Amino acid sequence: MPLIITADARRGFVAGDDGGEDRRLHAVLSAVARAIGQSPADEVCYVVPAEDLPSGQAPTGEDQLIALTEPGDTGTPVLTLMLSHEM
């Protein structure tokens, strides 16, 4: 499934200047996969608590990451990772 991650979500949970972005992205995607696996089959919006996510920078104050599945431009499902204020 194609993945979009907003700049703010990337900055808050993935980015960093320590070379650990790949590790943090893997941790984010693993946490999202767990949230999806624990949700009802008909859900399209998943909330991932910040304590389940890595922090790439100083704490941002964000308490969750939103994972939303919706049809993309061609109708194929797309997974978008964003912060709650970006919905």
C-alpha atoms as a printed R data frame, in Angstrom:
   type eleno elety resid chain resno       x      y      z
1  ATOM     1    CA   MET     A     1   0.000  0.000  0.000
2  ATOM     2    CA   PRO     A     2   1.444  3.425 -0.857
3  ATOM     3    CA   LEU     A     3   2.428  5.487  2.189
4  ATOM     4    CA   ILE     A     4   2.318  9.229  2.765
5  ATOM     5    CA   ILE     A     5   3.786 10.784  5.898
6  ATOM     6    CA   THR     A     6   3.244 14.479  6.495
7  ATOM     7    CA   ALA     A     7   6.212 16.740  7.152
8  ATOM     8    CA   ASP     A     8   5.084 17.397 10.743
9  ATOM     9    CA   ALA     A     9   4.618 13.679 11.499
10 ATOM    10    CA   ARG     A    10   8.014 12.884  9.982
11 ATOM    11    CA   ARG     A    11   9.646 15.690 11.950
12 ATOM    12    CA   GLY     A    12   7.996 14.572 15.188
13 ATOM    13    CA   PHE     A    13   8.546 10.836 15.035
14 ATOM    14    CA   VAL     A    14  11.114  9.942 12.357
15 ATOM    15    CA   ALA     A    15  13.572 12.751 11.634
16 ATOM    16    CA   GLY     A    16  16.798 13.208 13.517
17 ATOM    17    CA   ASP     A    17  20.402 14.128 12.948
18 ATOM    18    CA   ASP     A    18  21.813 11.016 14.597
19 ATOM    19    CA   GLY     A    19  21.544  8.657 11.607
20 ATOM    20    CA   GLY     A    20  18.681  6.694 13.164
21 ATOM    21    CA   GLU     A    21  15.887  7.636 10.747
22 ATOM    22    CA   ASP     A    22  15.600  4.150  9.230
23 ATOM    23    CA   ARG     A    23  15.285  2.592 12.697
24 ATOM    24    CA   ARG     A    24  12.664  5.149 13.788
25 ATOM    25    CA   LEU     A    25  10.668  4.764 10.566
26 ATOM    26    CA   HIS     A    26  10.646  0.990 11.070
27 ATOM    27    CA   ALA     A    27   9.435  1.487 14.657
28 ATOM    28    CA   VAL     A    28   6.677  3.876 13.493
29 ATOM    29    CA   LEU     A    29   5.486  1.468 10.802
30 ATOM    30    CA   SER     A    30   5.549 -1.435 13.278
31 ATOM    31    CA   ALA     A    31   3.426  0.565 15.755
32 ATOM    32    CA   VAL     A    32   0.969  1.485 12.982
33 ATOM    33    CA   ALA     A    33   0.750 -2.173 11.889
34 ATOM    34    CA   ARG     A    34  -0.033 -3.193 15.503
35 ATOM    35    CA   ALA     A    35  -2.759 -0.524 15.752
36 ATOM    36    CA   ILE     A    36  -4.292 -1.693 12.489
37 ATOM    37    CA   GLY     A    37  -4.136 -5.332 13.604
38 ATOM    38    CA   GLN     A    38  -5.973 -4.522 16.851
39 ATOM    39    CA   SER     A    39  -8.743 -2.488 15.188
40 ATOM    40    CA   PRO     A    40 -12.047 -3.687 13.756
41 ATOM    41    CA   ALA     A    41 -11.813 -4.733 10.101
42 ATOM    42    CA   ASP     A    42 -13.988 -1.860  8.899
43 ATOM    43    CA   GLU     A    43 -11.895  0.913 10.494
44 ATOM    44    CA   VAL     A    44 -10.139  3.408  8.220
45 ATOM    45    CA   CYS     A    45  -8.628  5.693 10.871
46 ATOM    46    CA   TYR     A    46  -6.187  4.385 13.472
47 ATOM    47    CA   VAL     A    47  -4.771  6.212 16.477
48 ATOM    48    CA   VAL     A    48  -1.267  5.266 17.563
49 ATOM    49    CA   PRO     A    49  -0.321  6.566 21.054
50 ATOM    50    CA   ALA     A    50   2.929  8.531 21.197
51 ATOM    51    CA   GLU     A    51   4.359  6.178 23.827
52 ATOM    52    CA   ASP     A    52   4.360  3.461 21.139
53 ATOM    53    CA   LEU     A    53   6.394  5.657 18.784
54 ATOM    54    CA   PRO     A    54  10.041  6.725 18.660
55 ATOM    55    CA   SER     A    55  10.917 10.392 18.964
56 ATOM    56    CA   GLY     A    56  13.395 11.762 16.448
57 ATOM    57    CA   GLN     A    57  13.741 15.211 17.979
58 ATOM    58    CA   ALA     A    58  13.007 16.951 21.249
59 ATOM    59    CA   PRO     A    59   9.483 16.124 22.463
60 ATOM    60    CA   THR     A    60   6.874 17.812 20.272
61 ATOM    61    CA   GLY     A    61   3.983 17.524 22.685
62 ATOM    62    CA   GLU     A    62   2.078 15.363 20.217
63 ATOM    63    CA   ASP     A    63   0.241 12.588 22.005
64 ATOM    64    CA   GLN     A    64  -0.697 10.472 18.999
65 ATOM    65    CA   LEU     A    65  -0.161  9.703 15.355
66 ATOM    66    CA   ILE     A    66  -3.136  9.261 13.052
67 ATOM    67    CA   ALA     A    67  -3.011  6.602 10.330
68 ATOM    68    CA   LEU     A    68  -5.765  7.074  7.769
69 ATOM    69    CA   THR     A    69  -6.539  4.810  4.830
70 ATOM    70    CA   GLU     A    70  -8.457  6.298  1.939
71 ATOM    71    CA   PRO     A    71  -8.621  5.986 -1.833
72 ATOM    72    CA   GLY     A    72  -5.828  7.771 -3.643
73 ATOM    73    CA   ASP     A    73  -6.066  9.520 -7.001
74 ATOM    74    CA   THR     A    74  -6.516  6.216 -8.828
75 ATOM    75    CA   GLY     A    75  -8.884  4.676 -6.259
76 ATOM    76    CA   THR     A    76  -6.163  2.434 -4.805
77 ATOM    77    CA   PRO     A    77  -5.958  2.626 -0.985
78 ATOM    78    CA   VAL     A    78  -3.263  4.935  0.417
79 ATOM    79    CA   LEU     A    79  -2.073  5.057  4.037
80 ATOM    80    CA   THR     A    80  -1.452  8.584  5.317
81 ATOM    81    CA   LEU     A    81   0.392  9.206  8.610
82 ATOM    82    CA   MET     A    82  -0.321 12.602 10.162
83 ATOM    83    CA   LEU     A    83  -0.655 14.452 13.423
84 ATOM    84    CA   SER     A    84  -4.109 15.035 14.869
85 ATOM    85    CA   HIS     A    85  -4.121 18.755 14.026
86 ATOM    86    CA   GLU     A    86  -3.554 17.914 10.336
87 ATOM    87    CA   MET     A    87  -6.867 16.079  9.895
